[in-house]
Amino acid sequence: MTSTQKPEWGWALLQLLLIASFSQAEELVCRQTEDPENPQLSKDGDIVLGGIFSFHSSWKDRQETFKHKPLPLECTSLNFRDFQFAQAMIFAIEEINNSTDLLPGISLGYKMYDTCGSVARSVRAALALANGNEAVSAPTEEQCTKPAQVQAIIGETSSSPCLAIATVIGPFYIPLISHFATCACLSDKTKYPSFLRTIPSDYYQSRALAQLVKHFGWTWVGAIRSNNDYGNNGMATFTETAQQLGICLEYSVSFFRTDPPDKIRKIIDIIKASTSKVIVAFLSHMDMDVLIHELSKHNLTGYQWVGSESWIFDSQTAETDRHHILDGAIGLSIPKAHVSGMREFILKVKPLNSSGHEIFTELWETLFTCKFKETESSTGNERECTGHEDLTGVQNGFTDMSLMPIFNNVYKAVYAVAHALHSILGCNKTCQYKGQLDPLTILQHIKTINFKTKEGDEVYFNQNGDPAAKYEIINWQPTENGIVDFVTVGLYDASLPADKQLKLQNKSLVWAQNSKQVPVSVCSEKCPSGTRKVLQKGKPVCCYDCIRCAEGEISKTTDSITCARCQPEFWSNERRDACVKKEAEFLSYEEIMGVLLTATSLFGTCMTVGVAIIFFRHRKSPIVRANNSELSFLLLFSLTLCFLCSLTFIGRPSDWSCMLRHTAFGITFVLCISCVLGKTMVVLMAFRATLPGSNVMKWFGPVQQRLSVLAFTLIQVVICVLWLSISPPFPFKNFKQFKDKIILECALGSALGFWAVLGYIGLLAILCFILAFLARKLPDNFNEAKFITFSMLIFCAVWITFIPAYVSSPGKFSVAVEIFAILASSFGLLICTFIPKCYIILLKPEKNTKKNMMGKGSPKSL
């Protein structure tokens, strides 16, 4: 192209653009660019309601090349359920049109679309209902600004299409009332302001299912859900509630009916490998049908199924389960309902008299396996349809009325719109209808309606656009002829207090494989009382080991997380499920050791008294008078007290016994040793007195001897008084020494006071031992100092060995050691000091002379 041609080419292009712009100005301001969407069922009326249903459940899958405009969906698989829902809507509209009380003089019409279960097609149908389908319009802006074609839309059956529709029409506030979309997410009014429903939200159903599972003690379950908004949101709420109730999910898998077979087979493998025996299925009825088909191939029976309302009371699902895989299933359903006249209306449908001739023709041909003459697909070999066949004798999905509760939901949705319109139009005997109404006004009135249907059902919506949540608990019970009977075995009412929401009736339930026993599905068996749960590493909280409670700890309930420690005075029993009072241990008079020590003490007392009697009867004899008989009798008296004071250590400790035992022991022993010390000093002084020029005895006569004993004893009395005044001994329960026993003992109060008493006794004993040791070789035929030395040696040996033995002896044995030390030292003094004298007095009286005592016996013979 030359340079001179370029301006000409540009001028030609400019002319072409101008022509195009002028031509565009003559065309419509707004026009529909796509092919119009025509309703499958329609009827004219003053006010038109929209309906969106899935008359077909699937469509043929095509591989798009993206080179041409996609063809419309080719729908397959007639869905009898949604045909019934559409008929229920028509029934309600016809009933209102024939009523003189509701919307008198106003006729309601309808436009119903088939979405084939496609979300995209659902949105397309919603837009068609909102905009209309006029292909040609005047060249004005009217087409762009006119109000909605329908005043409200009834549908869709599933949650995912409703989410899409509500998102699209929400900004225009066109009411969308669903009869079967239960996803809790649709309650969010910020996202879906125009959505309402006549079926409870899955928020309540999911929580009710979790409570039902918990009621039967199933804490280890599997979960399968539809991979859509219904299944994912419902299972999310179930999982959250289950965790709060202590239920664990072994697995949670999802699928959609159009998924490849391999994905569904993987789910089967997961079920086979699992240990849980209960499966919670949050599935749509169509997904459940696909799953049943695959389960039947592998004959996976014996599992307890817990179902959502979508399939648990669906007779078509029960018919699909020919291998009885779901027998004994339990779940929630919408409460049973009855709408008089609806069953007859649905069954009297005729294809030739219906507004949607094509769709009803297809329905009729499917119901009766025949073909109409004018059907293009007719081959001439099929039985010819007349259109007058009788539906009452046919048994199939269309004639099955088990979904009457859902039909009732459609019925209530239509009536909710009618009551709102009745209020807006100010209807009395007539209605003041002046053309199209504002959708927002209709929506606001629908939210505030509160009425009862002719059957007495109350209809209203809460702030989220949801009705009251009430469910029946359904149990699949097979009958003898193989048909499943949906038996109502309980109720769930979310409006009641939490502890009264779930109520099971006293009916015999049938479980998996026709068992009468409630199945068990737990990861770990319940921990019995006396044990506690310890979680298994890397596993859910429902998997744990049962560890026996430690000594001194108990658990009274099953599945206890912790063991409670018993009170100090109690101890755990052998089973660790109760605290029993600890055995109180003390040295008692009833036990053998107490009896032996008591007997020994009394024997020592009697022996001392016997010696005293002997001495008293021979008090004039030289051997008694030889070393201050007064001190001898005082010593015998103190020894008697020493033997008797050991008895205060036996028996249950009390305030008085604790104070008495140590002080009495300390004072009597000091008195005893003081007497021995006095006798030892008398021996030394007597020897010194025999020396020429010595007058020692006048300084240590009887008076001084008495005063010395008194002085030594008073010191110990002062120590004891101080001890008792400042911090006296007291009864004490020792819980630490033994785990399963209480040691009743006397606490020292002041350890310093106790060791001061013992120390003073030891000091006197050592002093006495030293003096006696010095006098042991004095020239005397009967040197008493030798025996005193030996007795003090025994005394010191006993009390030196007492200290480690006392400290290391447990419980009552420490008391026994102390008593033994008292008795041993007392016997040592008694025997070493007095038995030799008694021997002479009783057996060798010839030696009991003054001459013999002084060593001046008759001379030896030559």
Buried (B, 14 or more C-beta within 10 A) or exposed (E): EEEEEEEEEEEEEEEEEEEEEEEEEEEBEBEBEEEEBEBBBBBEBBBBBBBBBBBBBBBEEEEEEEEEEEEEBEBEBBBBBBBBBBBBBBBBBBBBBEEEEBBBEBBBBBBBBBBBBBBEBBBBBBBBBBBBBEEEBEEEEEBEEBBBBBBBBBBBBBBBBBBBBBBBBBEEBBBBBBBBBBBBBBBEBEEBBBBBBBBBBBBBBBBBBBBBBBBBEBBBBBBBBBBBBBBBBBBBBBBEBBBEEEBBBBBBBBBBBEBEEEEBEBBBEBBEEBEBBBBBBBBBBBBBBBBBBBBBEBEBBEBBBBBBBBBBBBBBBBBBBEBBBBBBBBBBBBBBBEBEEBBEBBBEBEBEEBBBBEBBBBBBBBBBEBBBEEBEEBEEEBEEBEBEBEBEEEEEBBBBBBBBBBBBBBBBBBBBBBBBBBBBBEBEEEBEBEEEBEBBBBBBBBBEBEBEBEEEBEBEBEEBBBBBBBBBBBBBBBEEEEEBEBBBBBBBBBEEEEEEBBEBEEEEBBBBEEBEEEBBBBBBEBBBBBBBBEBBEEEBBBBBEBEBBEEBBBBEEBBBEEBBBBEEEBBBEEEBBBBEEBEEBBBBEEBEBBEEBBEBBBEBBEBBBEBBEBBEEBEEBBBBBBBBBBBBBBBBBBBBBBBBBBBBBBBEBEEEBBBBBBBBBBBBBBBBBBBBBBBBBBBBBBBBEEEEEEEBBEEBEEEBBBEBBEEBBEBBBEBBEBBBEEBBBBBBBBBEEBEEBBBBBBBBBBEBBBEBBBEBBBEBBBBBBEBBBBBBEBEBEBBBBBBBBBBBBBBBEBBEEBBEBBEEBEBBBBBBBBBBBBBBBBBBBBBBBBEBBBEBBEEEEEBBBEEBBBEEEEEEEE
